[in-house]
Every structure is written in structure tokens, then in C-alpha cells.
């Protein structure tokens, strides 16, 4: 019984870690998208200034 509980705990913690990884990677992804957008706007501004 104790072993089953330990396995369940391990499974839940792995699940939690996977969720955290998904959240973190989603945040990183949106950060990258924001940076690309800003660079794109910056390029357009430079083009207009020339």
C-alpha cells in the first residue's frame, strides 16, 4: 500500500513538473514572439527614417 502511495506521489509530482515546463515554455515562446514583433517594428521605423 505504501509503495502504491509513493508511486502515486511520484506520478503527481512528474505531472506537476510537466505542467510547469509547459507554462514556462509558453511564457518563453510569447517573449520570443514579442521580441520579434518589436524588432520588426524597429526595422519598419528605420526604413521610414531612411
C-alpha positions, -999 to +999 in steps of 0.1 A: +000+000+000+028+024+009+046+016-023+014+025-043+011+058-025+048+066-033+043+057-069+012+079-070+031+108-054+059+104-079+035+104-108+017+135-095+050+154-090+061+144-125+027+156-138+032+189-119+067+193-134+054+187-169+027+213-163+053+238-150+075+231-181+045+237-204+038+270-187+074+282-187+079+272-224+046+291-232+059+322-215+093+319-232+075+314-266+054+346-261+085+365-250+103+354-282+072+365-303+072+399-285+109+404-292+104+395-329+075+419-332+095+447-316+124+441-340+100+441-369+085+475-358+120+488-353+130+478-388+100+495-403+108+527-383+144+526-396+131+521-432+108+551-428+136+573-414+158+565-444 
